[in-house]
């Protein structure tokens, strides 16, 4: 097996697209304002060996993706911003939990954090260009078996 970011990212993005709530689903962290409506972006943040799942001949890996849901903070009615953001996060987390192996591309989504930070979302704000966004940043931990070969 190899570290196939494209396959994992595409599987995770497919879930977001299937929800039908996002104006855009991006395969990168935006460096400029991505627009209006609900937007989802996905990128890799960390990769590390998992000692407890690795053996003498191969190394299993934990690949962490960040997914960020954006909505302009001044969207009207402003009282619905958090509701829309939370609903989108709920849909994403339900999709990732429901397809535990991302269509067979990973061993598992580490939902409960057996090997590090669990599937989670943190809420806040970010500013891109002149737009302030209300955001939720998801940690999506993926467990991959036998990614690297150990050679003596």
Secondary structure, DSSP 8 states (H G I E B T S, - for coil): ----HHHHHHHHHHHHHHH---SEEESS--SS---SS-EEEEEEEEEEE-GGG--SSEEEEEEEEEEEEEEETT-SSGGGHHHHHHHHHHHHHHHHHHTTTGGGTSSEE-TT-TTSS-SEEEEEEEEETTEEEEEEEEEEEEEEEEEEE---
